[in-house]
């Protein structure tokens, strides 16, 4: 009978798929003038940029009311960083 056999192994986790910034995610906003869809990034909203409508060339001022987009982008990016650190710490 074998006594107290211990097995040890290391886990290697590839976290390269977690290298992204939520601010680069795109979505559509309709031009308030002509209703044409325009693609913008969360980062552009975060920075409250002015973009030009692809259809009617009117300026569209992006507004981050109450800084909600800024807070959400920061929160998600922090959570992804924490997850990545936790996964990289496995097997150490």
N, CA, C and O atoms as a printed pandas DataFrame, in Angstrom:
     atom_number atom_name residue_name chain_id  residue_number  x_coord  y_coord  z_coord
0              1         N          UNK        A               1    0.831   -1.165    0.000
1              2        CA          UNK        A               1    0.000    0.000    0.000
2              3         C          UNK        A               1    0.889    1.247    0.000
3              4         O          UNK        A               1    1.832    1.334    0.786
4              5         N          UNK        A               2    0.584    2.241   -0.905
5              6        CA          UNK        A               2    1.369    3.475   -1.007
6              7         C          UNK        A               2    0.842    4.478    0.004
7              8         O          UNK        A               2   -0.360    4.601    0.237
8              9         N          UNK        A               3    1.784    5.181    0.586
9             10        CA          UNK        A               3    1.391    6.172    1.572
10            11         C          UNK        A               3    1.492    7.577    0.996
11            12         O          UNK        A               3    2.516    7.916    0.403
12            13         N          UNK        A               4    0.474    8.395    1.149
13            14        CA          UNK        A               4    0.469    9.818    0.850
14            15         C          UNK        A               4    1.193   10.243   -0.414
15            16         O          UNK        A               4    2.052   11.122   -0.350
16            17         N          UNK        A               5    0.884    9.658   -1.548
17            18        CA          UNK        A               5    1.496   10.082   -2.800
18            19         C          UNK        A               5    0.992   11.471   -3.150
19            20         O          UNK        A               5   -0.212   11.728   -3.140
20            21         N          UNK        A               6    1.938   12.381   -3.465
21            22        CA          UNK        A               6    1.558   13.750   -3.813
22            23         C          UNK        A               6    1.875   14.008   -5.270
23            24         O          UNK        A               6    2.958   13.686   -5.760
24            25         N          UNK        A               7    0.930   14.581   -5.933
25            26        CA          UNK        A               7    1.123   14.983   -7.315
26            27         C          UNK        A               7    1.206   16.499   -7.371
27            28         O          UNK        A               7    0.493   17.205   -6.659
28            29         N          UNK        A               8    2.079   16.975   -8.221
29            30        CA          UNK        A               8    2.220   18.412   -8.387
30            31         C          UNK        A               8    2.222   18.725   -9.875
31            32         O          UNK        A               8    2.824   17.997  -10.664
32            33         N          UNK        A               9    1.563   19.787  -10.256
33            34        CA          UNK        A               9    1.560   20.189  -11.653
34            35         C          UNK        A               9    1.400   21.693  -11.733
35            36         O          UNK        A               9    0.890   22.327  -10.810
36            37         N          UNK        A              10    1.835   22.248  -12.830
37            38        CA          UNK        A              10    1.701   23.676  -13.068
38            39         C          UNK        A              10    0.650   23.906  -14.133
39            40         O          UNK        A              10    0.541   23.148  -15.097
40            41         N          UNK        A              11   -0.111   24.946  -13.947
41            42        CA          UNK        A              11   -1.110   25.334  -14.926
42            43         C          UNK        A              11   -0.593   26.569  -15.640
43            44         O          UNK        A              11   -0.224   27.556  -15.003
44            45         N          UNK        A              12   -0.569   26.513  -16.954
45            46        CA          UNK        A              12   -0.177   27.682  -17.727
46            47         C          UNK        A              12   -1.424   28.185  -18.451
47            48         O          UNK        A              12   -2.073   27.446  -19.190
48            49         N          UNK        A              13   -1.738   29.440  -18.225
49            50        CA          UNK        A              13   -2.936   30.034  -18.802
50            51         C          UNK        A              13   -2.519   31.092  -19.813
51            52         O          UNK        A              13   -1.720   31.978  -19.509
52            53         N          UNK        A              14   -3.066   30.990  -21.009
53            54        CA          UNK        A              14   -2.809   31.984  -22.047
54            55         C          UNK        A              14   -3.864   33.082  -21.912
55            56         O          UNK        A              14   -5.050   32.850  -22.143
56            57         N          UNK        A              15   -3.414   34.282  -21.535
57            58        CA          UNK        A              15   -4.343   35.392  -21.331
58            59         C          UNK        A              15   -4.263   36.420  -22.456
59            60         O          UNK        A              15   -4.758   37.538  -22.316
60            61         N          UNK        A              16   -3.643   36.041  -23.566
61            62        CA          UNK        A              16   -3.485   37.013  -24.655
62            63         C          UNK        A              16   -4.820   37.477  -25.222
63            64         O          UNK        A              16   -4.909   38.583  -25.756
64            65         N          UNK        A              17   -5.846   36.664  -25.117
65            66        CA          UNK        A              17   -7.165   37.063  -25.601
66            67         C          UNK        A              17   -7.812   38.138  -24.738
67            68         O          UNK        A              17   -8.836   38.705  -25.122
68            69         N          UNK        A              18   -7.228   38.425  -23.576
69            70        CA          UNK        A              18   -7.764   39.445  -22.689
70            71         C          UNK        A              18   -7.079   40.795  -22.880
71            72         O          UNK        A              18   -7.295   41.721  -22.098
72            73         N          UNK        A              19   -6.249   40.906  -23.923
73            74        CA          UNK        A              19   -5.562   42.161  -24.204
74            75         C          UNK        A              19   -6.430   43.030  -25.104
75            76         O          UNK        A              19   -6.246   43.059  -26.321
76            77         N          UNK        A              20   -7.362   43.726  -24.503
77            78        CA          UNK        A              20   -8.217   44.620  -25.273
78            79         C          UNK        A              20   -8.649   45.776  -24.383
79            80         O          UNK        A              20   -8.579   45.700  -23.157
80            81         N          UNK        A              21   -9.090   46.830  -25.020
81            82        CA          UNK        A              21   -9.570   48.004  -24.311
82            83         C          UNK        A              21  -11.021   48.217  -24.716
83            84         O          UNK        A              21  -11.323   48.382  -25.897
84            85         N          UNK        A              22  -11.895   48.214  -23.760
85            86        CA          UNK        A              22  -13.319   48.375  -24.020
86            87         C          UNK        A              22  -13.591   49.685  -24.757
87            88         O          UNK        A              22  -14.572   49.783  -25.495
88            89         N          UNK        A              23  -12.747   50.680  -24.571
89            90        CA          UNK        A              23  -12.938   51.982  -25.229
90            91         C          UNK        A              23  -12.889   51.866  -26.751
91            92         O          UNK        A              23  -13.363   52.760  -27.451
92            93         N          UNK        A              24  -12.323   50.780  -27.269
93            94        CA          UNK        A              24  -12.244   50.584  -28.722
94            95         C          UNK        A              24  -13.487   49.916  -29.306
95            96         O          UNK        A              24  -13.589   49.754  -30.522
96            97         N          UNK        A              25  -14.414   49.534  -28.465
97            98        CA          UNK        A              25  -15.642   48.898  -28.960
98            99         C          UNK        A              25  -16.474   49.937  -29.715
99           100         O          UNK        A              25  -16.561   51.096  -29.311
100          101         N          UNK        A              26  -17.078   49.500  -30.810
101          102        CA          UNK        A              26  -17.865   50.418  -31.634
102          103         C          UNK        A              26  -19.359   50.146  -31.513
103          104         O          UNK        A              26  -19.787   49.041  -31.178
104          105         N          UNK        A              27  -20.120   51.161  -31.788
105          106        CA          UNK        A              27  -21.569   51.038  -31.853
106          107         C          UNK        A              27  -22.099   52.151  -32.749
107          108         O          UNK        A              27  -21.354   53.049  -33.141
108          109         N          UNK        A              28  -23.363   52.088  -33.063
109          110        CA          UNK        A              28  -23.978   53.052  -33.982
110          111         C          UNK        A              28  -24.752   54.120  -33.209
111          112         O          UNK        A              28  -25.442   53.832  -32.231
112          113         N          UNK        A              29  -24.616   55.355  -33.675
113          114        CA          UNK        A              29  -25.460   56.447  -33.185
114          115         C          UNK        A              29  -26.121   57.080  -34.397
115          116         O          UNK        A              29  -25.488   57.278  -35.434
116          117         N          UNK        A              30  -27.369   57.387  -34.257
117          118        CA          UNK        A              30  -28.092   58.029  -35.357
118          119         C          UNK        A              30  -27.853   59.529  -35.325
119          120         O          UNK        A              30  -27.870   60.150  -34.263
120          121         N          UNK        A              31  -27.634   60.094  -36.485
121          122        CA          UNK        A              31  -27.474   61.535  -36.621
122          123         C          UNK        A              31  -28.772   62.211  -36.181
123          124         O          UNK        A              31  -29.850   61.820  -36.628
124          125         N          UNK        A              32  -28.686   63.202  -35.329
125          126        CA          UNK        A              32  -29.918   63.884  -34.909
126          127         C          UNK        A              32  -30.561   64.678  -36.051
127          128         O          UNK        A              32  -31.741   65.021  -35.975
128          129         N          UNK        A              33  -29.807   64.967  -37.093
129          130        CA          UNK        A              33  -30.321   65.733  -38.225
130          131         C          UNK        A              33  -31.015   64.845  -39.256
131          132         O          UNK        A              33  -32.170   65.081  -39.610
132          133         N          UNK        A              34  -30.296   63.809  -39.740
133          134        CA          UNK        A              34  -30.831   62.988  -40.848
134          135         C          UNK        A              34  -31.137   61.542  -40.448
135          136         O          UNK        A              34  -31.638   60.767  -41.264
136          137         N          UNK        A              35  -30.841   61.179  -39.211
137          138        CA          UNK        A              35  -31.081   59.837  -38.660
138          139         C          UNK        A              35  -30.187   58.747  -39.250
139          140         O          UNK        A              35  -30.413   57.565  -38.987
140          141         N          UNK        A              36  -29.179   59.117  -40.040
141          142        CA          UNK        A              36  -28.259   58.117  -40.597
142          143         C          UNK        A              36  -27.418   57.516  -39.470
143          144         O          UNK        A              36  -26.989   58.231  -38.565
144          145         N          UNK        A              37  -27.182   56.195  -39.526
145          146        CA          UNK        A              37  -26.338   55.570  -38.508
146          147         C          UNK        A              37  -24.859   55.915  -38.731
147          148         O          UNK        A              37  -24.372   55.896  -39.861
148          149         N          UNK        A              38  -24.162   56.226  -37.649
149          150        CA          UNK        A              38  -22.740   56.536  -37.690
150          151         C          UNK        A              38  -22.033   55.678  -36.651
151          152         O          UNK        A              38  -22.520   55.530  -35.530
152          153         N          UNK        A              39  -20.894   55.116  -37.014
153          154        CA          UNK        A              39  -20.138   54.264  -36.109
154          155         C          UNK        A              39  -19.193   55.118  -35.271
155          156         O          UNK        A              39  -18.421   55.916  -35.802
156          157         N          UNK        A              40  -19.267   54.937  -33.962
157          158        CA          UNK        A              40  -18.366   55.626  -33.037
158          159         C          UNK        A              40  -17.850   54.612  -32.024
159          160         O          UNK        A              40  -18.417   53.530  -31.872
160          161         N          UNK        A              41  -16.776   54.966  -31.337
161          162        CA          UNK        A              41  -16.240   54.101  -30.282
162          163         C          UNK        A              41  -16.668   54.634  -28.921
163          164         O          UNK        A              41  -17.029   55.802  -28.774
164          165         N          UNK        A              42  -16.618   53.757  -27.940
165          166        CA          UNK        A              42  -16.883   54.200  -26.576
166          167         C          UNK        A              42  -15.862   55.249  -26.154
167          168         O          UNK        A              42  -16.186   56.170  -25.404
168          169         N          UNK        A              43  -14.630   55.110  -26.637
169          170        CA          UNK        A              43  -13.584   56.082  -26.323
170          171         C          UNK        A              43  -13.923   57.471  -26.844
171          172         O          UNK        A              43  -13.639   58.470  -26.183
172          173         N          UNK        A              44  -14.530   57.539  -28.027
173          174        CA          UNK        A              44  -14.924   58.836  -28.567
174          175         C          UNK        A              44  -15.997   59.484  -27.685
175          176         O          UNK        A              44  -15.978   60.696  -27.466
176          177         N          UNK        A              45  -16.919   58.681  -27.186
177          178        CA          UNK        A              45  -17.933   59.205  -26.275
178          179         C          UNK        A              45  -17.266   59.624  -24.969
179          180         O          UNK        A              45  -17.575   60.681  -24.418
180          181         N          UNK        A              46  -16.363   58.801  -24.485
181          182        CA          UNK        A              46  -15.634   59.082  -23.246
182          183         C          UNK        A              46  -14.926   60.441  -23.337
183          184         O          UNK        A              46  -14.915   61.205  -22.371
184          185         N          UNK        A              47  -14.347   60.732  -24.482
185          186        CA          UNK        A              47  -13.627   62.001  -24.705
186          187         C          UNK        A              47  -14.542   63.121  -25.176
187          188         O          UNK        A              47  -14.096   64.247  -25.395
188          189         N          UNK        A              48  -15.825   62.806  -25.331
189          190        CA          UNK        A              48  -16.843   63.750  -25.789
190          191         C          UNK        A              48  -16.431   64.448  -27.083
191          192         O          UNK        A              48  -16.490   65.672  -27.199
192          193         N          UNK        A              49  -16.015   63.638  -28.046
193          194        CA          UNK        A              49  -15.585   64.164  -29.332
194          195         C          UNK        A              49  -16.775   64.630  -30.170
195          196         O          UNK        A              49  -17.926   64.285  -29.901
196          197         N          UNK        A              50  -16.465   65.408  -31.171
197          198        CA          UNK        A              50  -17.440   65.779  -32.182
198          199         C          UNK        A              50  -17.093   65.000  -33.438
199          200         O          UNK        A              50  -15.961   65.059  -33.919
200          201         N          UNK        A              51  -18.071   64.267  -33.972
201          202        CA          UNK        A              51  -17.863   63.486  -35.189
202          203         C          UNK        A              51  -18.743   64.077  -36.293
203          204         O          UNK        A              51  -19.713   64.784  -36.021
204          205         N          UNK        A              52  -18.391   63.781  -37.514
205          206        CA          UNK        A              52  -19.148   64.270  -38.664
206          207         C          UNK        A              52  -20.016   63.155  -39.216
207          208         O          UNK        A              52  -19.545   62.042  -39.451
208          209         N          UNK        A              53  -21.273   63.462  -39.419
209          210        CA          UNK        A              53  -22.203   62.481  -39.974
210          211         C          UNK        A              53  -21.716   62.055  -41.355
211          212         O          UNK        A              53  -21.382   62.892  -42.194
212          213         N          UNK        A              54  -21.681   60.762  -41.576
213          214        CA          UNK        A              54  -21.220   60.214  -42.858
214          215         C          UNK        A              54  -22.202   60.519  -43.989
215          216         O          UNK        A              54  -21.836   60.455  -45.162
216          217         N          UNK        A              55  -23.427   60.843  -43.646
217          218        CA          UNK        A              55  -24.463   61.065  -44.662
218          219         C          UNK        A              55  -24.658   62.551  -44.984
219          220         O          UNK        A              55  -24.582   62.948  -46.147
220          221         N          UNK        A              56  -24.908   63.370  -43.957
221          222        CA          UNK        A              56  -25.242   64.782  -44.202
222          223         C          UNK        A              56  -24.131   65.761  -43.830
223          224         O          UNK        A              56  -24.275   66.971  -44.010
224          225         N          UNK        A              57  -23.017   65.227  -43.308
225          226        CA          UNK        A              57  -21.844   66.027  -42.925
226          227         C          UNK        A              57  -22.081   67.013  -41.788
227          228         O          UNK        A              57  -21.294   67.943  -41.612
228          229         N          UNK        A              58  -23.134   66.835  -41.024
229          230        CA          UNK        A              58  -23.376   67.687  -39.858
230          231         C          UNK        A              58  -22.517   67.202  -38.702
231          232         O          UNK        A              58  -22.198   66.017  -38.601
232          233         N          UNK        A              59  -22.149   68.131  -37.833
233          234        CA          UNK        A              59  -21.368   67.795  -36.645
234          235         C          UNK        A              59  -22.286   67.147  -35.607
235          236         O          UNK        A              59  -23.394   67.618  -35.351
236          237         N          UNK        A              60  -21.797   66.058  -35.019
237          238        CA          UNK        A              60  -22.522   65.367  -33.951
238          239         C          UNK        A              60  -21.639   65.426  -32.711
239          240         O          UNK        A              60  -20.571   64.814  -32.677
240          241         N          UNK        A              61  -22.078   66.155  -31.698
241          242        CA          UNK        A              61  -21.332   66.265  -30.443
242          243         C          UNK        A              61  -21.713   65.089  -29.550
243          244         O          UNK        A              61  -22.872   64.945  -29.159
244          245         N          UNK        A              62  -20.731   64.251  -29.232
245          246        CA          UNK        A              62  -20.963   63.103  -28.358
246          247         C          UNK        A              62  -20.850   63.570  -26.912
247          248         O          UNK        A              62  -19.879   64.231  -26.545
248          249         N          UNK        A              63  -21.831   63.232  -26.100
249          250        CA          UNK        A              63  -21.872   63.685  -24.713
250          251         C          UNK        A              63  -21.914   62.475  -23.784
251          252         O          UNK        A              63  -22.750   61.585  -23.943
252          253         N          UNK        A              64  -21.008   62.454  -22.821
253          254        CA          UNK        A              64  -20.973   61.404  -21.803
254          255         C          UNK        A              64  -21.665   61.952  -20.553
255          256         O          UNK        A              64  -21.020   62.420  -19.615
256          257         N          UNK        A              65  -22.988   61.879  -20.572
257          258        CA          UNK        A              65  -23.771   62.432  -19.471
258          259         C          UNK        A              65  -23.388   61.766  -18.157
259          260         O          UNK        A              65  -23.361   60.540  -18.056
260          261         N          UNK        A              66  -23.099   62.568  -17.172
261          262        CA          UNK        A              66  -22.707   62.109  -15.825
262          263         C          UNK        A              66  -21.449   61.241  -15.835
263          264         O          UNK        A              66  -21.171   60.529  -14.870
264          265         N          UNK        A              67  -20.689   61.307  -16.936
265          266        CA          UNK        A              67  -19.454   60.507  -17.071
266          267         C          UNK        A              67  -19.725   59.013  -16.918
267          268         O          UNK        A              67  -18.854   58.269  -16.466
268          269         N          UNK        A              68  -20.918   58.571  -17.288
269          270        CA          UNK        A              68  -21.290   57.164  -17.119
270          271         C          UNK        A              68  -20.485   56.247  -18.032
271          272         O          UNK        A              68  -20.122   55.145  -17.621
272          273         N          UNK        A              69  -20.196   56.676  -19.262
273          274        CA          UNK        A              69  -19.393   55.847  -20.174
274          275         C          UNK        A              69  -17.960   55.756  -19.645
275          276         O          UNK        A              69  -17.361   54.680  -19.651
276          277         N          UNK        A              70  -17.420   56.875  -19.193
277          278        CA          UNK        A              70  -16.061   56.888  -18.648
278          279         C          UNK        A              70  -15.944   55.929  -17.465
279          280         O          UNK        A              70  -14.992   55.153  -17.376
280          281         N          UNK        A              71  -16.911   55.989  -16.568
281          282        CA          UNK        A              71  -16.903   55.106  -15.389
282          283         C          UNK        A              71  -17.031   53.642  -15.797
283          284         O          UNK        A              71  -16.333   52.782  -15.259
284          285         N          UNK        A              72  -17.918   53.359  -16.742
285          286        CA          UNK        A              72  -18.130   51.976  -17.180
286          287         C          UNK        A              72  -16.893   51.416  -17.878
287          288         O          UNK        A              72  -16.491   50.285  -17.606
288          289         N          UNK        A              73  -16.283   52.196  -18.777
289          290        CA          UNK        A              73  -15.081   51.744  -19.482
290          291         C          UNK        A              73  -13.965   51.463  -18.481
291          292         O          UNK        A              73  -13.304   50.428  -18.561
292          293         N          UNK        A              74  -13.756   52.374  -17.543
293          294        CA          UNK        A              74  -12.712   52.183  -16.533
294          295         C          UNK        A              74  -12.988   50.956  -15.678
295          296         O          UNK        A              74  -12.078   50.181  -15.385
296          297         N          UNK        A              75  -14.237   50.779  -15.280
297          298        CA          UNK        A              75  -14.615   49.653  -14.439
298          299         C          UNK        A              75  -14.404   48.318  -15.157
299          300         O          UNK        A              75  -13.859   47.380  -14.576
300          301         N          UNK        A              76  -14.831   48.231  -16.410
301          302        CA          UNK        A              76  -14.663   46.985  -17.168
302          303         C          UNK        A              76  -13.184   46.707  -17.419
303          304         O          UNK        A              76  -12.737   45.572  -17.257
304          305         N          UNK        A              77  -12.419   47.725  -17.811
305          306        CA          UNK        A              77  -10.988   47.518  -18.042
306          307         C          UNK        A              77  -10.275   47.083  -16.764
307          308         O          UNK        A              77   -9.396   46.222  -16.816
308          309         N          UNK        A              78  -10.639   47.663  -15.613
309          310        CA          UNK        A              78  -10.042   47.246  -14.338
310          311         C          UNK        A              78  -10.396   45.796  -14.021
311          312         O          UNK        A              78   -9.544   45.036  -13.561
312          313         N          UNK        A              79  -11.645   45.408  -14.264
313          314        CA          UNK        A              79  -12.070   44.034  -13.993
314          315         C          UNK        A              79  -11.337   43.040  -14.889
315          316         O          UNK        A              79  -10.957   41.960  -14.436
316          317         N          UNK        A              80  -11.136   43.399  -16.161
317          318        CA          UNK        A              80  -10.400   42.526  -17.084
318          319         C          UNK        A              80   -8.950   42.397  -16.625
319          320         O          UNK        A              80   -8.385   41.304  -16.662
320          321         N          UNK        A              81   -8.343   43.503  -16.194
321          322        CA          UNK        A              81   -6.971   43.450  -15.677
322          323         C          UNK        A              81   -6.874   42.549  -14.450
323          324         O          UNK        A              81   -5.937   41.760  -14.326
324          325         N          UNK        A              82   -7.844   42.666  -13.541
325          326        CA          UNK        A              82   -7.859   41.814  -12.345
326          327         C          UNK        A              82   -8.008   40.343  -12.718
327          328         O          UNK        A              82   -7.336   39.486  -12.145
328          329         N          UNK        A              83   -8.887   40.048  -13.678
329          330        CA          UNK        A              83   -9.078   38.673  -14.129
330          331         C          UNK        A              83   -7.794   38.128  -14.740
331          332         O          UNK        A              83   -7.398   36.995  -14.465
332          333         N          UNK        A              84   -7.156   38.929  -15.557
333          334        CA          UNK        A              84   -5.908   38.509  -16.202
334          335         C          UNK        A              84   -4.842   38.193  -15.157
335          336         O          UNK        A              84   -4.164   37.171  -15.255
336          337         N          UNK        A              85   -4.689   39.060  -14.157
337          338        CA          UNK        A              85   -3.711   38.823  -13.087
338          339         C          UNK        A              85   -4.026   37.542  -12.318
339          340         O          UNK        A              85   -3.128   36.766  -11.990
340          341         N          UNK        A              86   -5.314   37.331  -12.036
341          342        CA          UNK        A              86   -5.715   36.128  -11.302
342          343         C          UNK        A              86   -5.415   34.876  -12.107
343          344         O          UNK        A              86   -4.930   33.886  -11.561
344          345         N          UNK        A              87   -5.702   34.913  -13.410
345          346        CA          UNK        A              87   -5.437   33.742  -14.255
346          347         C          UNK        A              87   -3.941   33.482  -14.402
347          348         O          UNK        A              87   -3.501   32.332  -14.410
348          349         N          UNK        A              88   -3.165   34.554  -14.517
349          350        CA          UNK        A              88   -1.711   34.389  -14.646
350          351         C          UNK        A              88   -1.107   33.846  -13.353
351          352         O          UNK        A              88   -0.049   33.217  -13.376
352          353         N          UNK        A              89   -1.780   34.089  -12.217
353          354        CA          UNK        A              89   -1.279   33.614  -10.933
354          355         C          UNK        A              89   -1.572   32.144  -10.667
355          356         O          UNK        A              89   -1.044   31.575   -9.712
356          357         N          UNK        A              90   -2.401   31.525  -11.492
357          358        CA          UNK        A              90   -2.701   30.102  -11.303
358          359         C          UNK        A              90   -1.445   29.253  -11.474
359          360         O          UNK        A              90   -0.644   29.485  -12.380
360          361         N          UNK        A              91   -1.291   28.309  -10.631
361          362        CA          UNK        A              91   -0.190   27.362  -10.783
362          363         C          UNK        A              91    1.136   27.861  -10.235
363          364         O          UNK        A              91    2.157   27.185  -10.369
364          365         N          UNK        A              92    1.132   29.015   -9.631
365          366        CA          UNK        A              92    2.399   29.527   -9.049
366          367         C          UNK        A              92    2.577   29.029   -7.661
367          368         O          UNK        A              92    3.574   29.349   -7.013
